[in-house]
Every structure is written in C-alpha cells, then in structure tokens.
Amino acid sequence: MTNSKIALYPGTFDPITNGHMDIIVRANNLFDEVIVAVAASVDKKPMFTLNERIEMANTAVKGLESVRVVGFNNLTIDLAHEHDAGVLIRGLRAVSDFEYELQLGYLNNSLDDTIETVYLMPKLKHAFISSSIVRNLLKFNGKTEHLLPEEVQKIIGSMTSCTLQ
C-alpha cells in the first residue's frame, strides 16, 4: 500500500443526494483520494440502473479533483483491496442508521482489520435526506430539487416517466 490515504465510500446511490455529496466533499478534505463506489445492489431493486447511477455520481462529483467513481458487484473489502483503500467511509444520519452501520463496520473489520471504517454525519440540513425518500417523491412527481445536486436533478428530469415507475 502507498503512503496516500485512499478512502472508499460505498453505497447504492439510488440516486446520489445532497446528503451523499456533503459526505463526499467532507471526506475529500480529509483524505488524499475518495472513491465513490456505486454498488450494483440487485437485491435492493434500485430505481436506476447501475450505469445511470454511475453517470449521476460522476456528474455530481465532476468538480472534485481527488474524487472518482467506480461501479462494483463484489464485497466492499475486496473492492478496497483492489484500489488500495485503507479507509471505508460510511454516513450516519440518525440513531436508526447506527445499529446497521455498526454491524456492517464490525463485519468489514472481521474480514480485514487493517481497513478502518470512518463514520461521517452530514450537516444537519441534509440529515433527513435519503435516497428512498427521493425515490418516493420521484414516483409521485414530488419536488426533489432541494434534495439532489442540480446536475443530477437535470439527468433525472430528462429521463422518461416510464423509467421512474
């Protein structure tokens, strides 16, 4: 492994939200490189395809020099090894996230105890935002402009309504 601190931020990002972006920007200030890892997550039955989610993430992080986006369909720890990432970034919005994230952190630690998990909380104004809330709003043509990066909102707006059903 190199001396650089590479952090991996895995998630479904279905779609990427302002809350995710808050975590990415803050992680970018802490680490030499941040890799946004978009999971295939077929079991979750995402609204958007993996390629659409990768496109949205790439568009959202476009101005961040030390951030790149990859898609994946394997164990997060294996992906971290592939990219020499020594840190996993996880977001915590509320107490309800904590138990799941703690279990996931312990699981990843049991697979490789040299990879640290760092938990970041989004700013309070983004704490209520989740991709599932955004998807529910999209299903009913609800307002999402305040929840999504502007460029992502444009991508979603350009998609046909049959894609969002």
Summary of the structure (lengths in Angstrom):
residues: 165
radius of gyration: 15.4
end to end distance: 44.0
largest distance: 47.9
contacts: 488
relative contact order: 0.20
helix: 44%
strand: 18%
